[in-house]
Amino acid sequence: MLVNMKSIVDEADRMNYGVMAINSVNMEMVRAGIEAAEEERSPLIIQVGPGQMANLGHKEEIVPLVKELAERVRVPIALNLDHTGDFDVIMDCIRAGFTNVMFDGSSLPYEENLKKTALVVAYAHANNCSVEAELGHVGQAVDDDDYNLDLYTDPSKAKEFVEQTGVDALAVAIGTAHGNYPKGRVPKIDFDRLKELKETLNMPLVLHGGSGSGEANVHKAVEYGINKINVATDAFSIAKKSMLDALADDPDMDYVHMCKAAEYGVKDFVKAYIKNIGSNDRYIFEEKAFVKSNE
């Protein structure tokens, strides 16, 4: 079932687990994620960014696709617009049926980020859509931004920001970055800062740059208060590798079965990720009904 993302991350915050937010650009990725979530009895967030929508995952196809597949399962599914600072794109996606939008004003001066985030929150909440924002700045791994302490989230500023904007979830900069890290490098997460942020804000926190961060880091981040983990690079890499591996095994494989190989690979990846962040078995199915698990 398709739901407002706030309901998913609030429950994750209450029960101290993480929820995977997987960037998906086609039917195979969306279906793989949603079927994996249903089989693991886990909530899931499907998301797509403006650049991805421009290239392949057009909202005109993605929105009805997610709605249809979400209605076939009993676990909660949210549809999130990832990273954008464009008001027109945000309003268009809310009207199209996204159940959360992520306004990214992290590169703006603090006061401008605060004011623009508050405007997005007002519009979104009036249209039954939740909002994620970012304070501090989760930059690019290729630029070594994960090492730049000046970009990390300040807990006292974050408290003021959340109180004045009313955001439903906050993406925090604590040592991760977007994209591929240099070979052999795993980011060093500032867990002390994360702990302070969680204690100060007492709300759902988001980890961007989850790809390449390592299972142990991600698992520990959830223990310290992260409730949503964004995964794009790793998911796309898994889909590509699955297709290449299948083609290596059978050079005459047709396109249909290559797509199926990618879907199966992503599905297995999502199932394993769900287990690592503790969102599995959160719903107990009783025939066509389900109830939340409080264990």
C-alpha positions, 0 to 999 in steps of 0.5 A, spaced: 500 500 500 502 506 498 503 511 504 505 518 506 513 517 508 512 520 515 508 514 517 514 509 515 519 513 518 516 515 524 514 508 526 522 506 524 524 512 529 519 509 534 522 502 534 529 504 532 530 500 525 532 503 518 528 503 512 531 502 505 530 508 500 532 505 493 533 509 487 529 506 482 528 508 474 524 502 471 519 497 472 524 492 474 527 496 479 521 498 482 518 491 482 524 488 485 524 492 491 517 492 492 517 484 492 523 484 496 519 488 501 513 484 501 517 477 502 521 480 508 515 484 511 518 490 511 516 497 509 520 500 503 521 507 500 522 508 492 525 514 490 527 517 484 531 524 483 530 529 477 536 527 473 534 520 473 527 522 471 529 526 466 533 520 463 529 514 464 525 514 470 519 519 468 514 521 473 509 520 468 510 512 468 514 511 475 508 514 479 502 510 476 507 504 476 509 505 484 501 506 485 499 499 482 505 495 485 504 498 492 497 496 492 498 489 490 502 488 497 500 489 504 507 492 507 507 500 506 511 503 500 512 510 500 514 514 493 519 520 494 522 525 490 530 525 491 534 531 492 531 537 488 531 545 490 526 546 484 520 549 487 516 547 480 519 540 480 517 539 487 510 542 486 509 538 480 511 531 483 506 532 489 500 534 484 503 527 481 502 523 487 509 523 490 508 521 498 514 525 500 519 530 497 526 531 499 528 539 498 535 540 498 537 547 500 544 544 503 548 548 499 544 555 500 546 559 506 543 557 512 537 562 513 535 561 505 535 554 506 530 555 512 526 559 509 525 555 503 524 549 506 519 552 511 515 554 504 516 547 501 513 544 508 507 548 508 505 546 501 506 539 502 503 538 508 497 542 505 497 536 500 498 530 504 505 529 503 511 529 508 518 533 507 525 531 508 530 536 508 538 537 509 542 541 514 550 540 513 552 538 506 552 531 504 557 532 498 561 528 493 565 522 495 570 523 488 571 530 492 573 527 498 567 531 501 566 526 507 572 528 510 570 535 510 568 537 517 565 544 515 560 540 512 557 536 518 551 537 521 551 542 527 546 539 532 544 546 535 543 549 528 539 542 527 534 543 532 533 550 531 532 548 523 527 543 525 523 547 530 522 553 525 521 549 518 516 543 521 520 538 517 518 530 518 525 527 517 532 530 516 538 528 512 544 529 516 552 530 514 556 525 519 561 523 514 558 519 508 558 522 501 554 521 494 557 516 489 563 511 489 568 512 494 576 511 492 577 504 491 579 501 498 576 506 502 570 506 507 567 512 510 569 514 517 562 516 520 562 520 526 557 516 531 558 521 536 555 526 532 550 522 530 548 520 537 548 527 539 543 529 533 538 524 535 538 526 542 537 533 541 532 532 535 528 526 537 526 525 530 527 521 524 534 522 521 536 520 514 543 517 511 545 519 504 551 516 501 549 509 504 552 506 498 559 504 499 559 505 506 559 498 508 554 493 512 557 494 519 557 502 518 550 502 516 548 497 521 551 501 527 548 508 524 541 505 525 543 503 532 545 510 533 538 513 530 538 513 523 531 511 520 532 512 512 538 510 508 538 512 501 541 507 496 542 509 489 549 507 486 550 500 489 543 499 487 545 501 480 551 497 480 548 491 482 543 491 476 549 492 472 553 486 474 547 482 474 546 483 467 553 482 465 554 476 469 548 473 466 550 475 459 557 472 461 554 465 463 550 465 456 552 470 451 546 468 447 541 471 452 536 475 450 534 482 452 528 480 456 532 475 460 537 480 461 532 484 464 530 479 469 537 477 471 537 485 473 531 484 477 533 478 481 539 481 482 536 487 485 531 483 489 536 479 493 540 485 494 534 489 497 532 483 501 539 482 504 539 490 506 533 490 509 535 484 514 542 488 515 538 495 517 532 491 521 526 493 518 524 485 516 519 482 520 515 488 522 509 486 519 505 480 521 500 477 515 494 474 517 491 472 510 489 479 507 490 483 513 496 485 517 498 488 523 504 491 526 509 487 530 511 490 536 517 486 537 
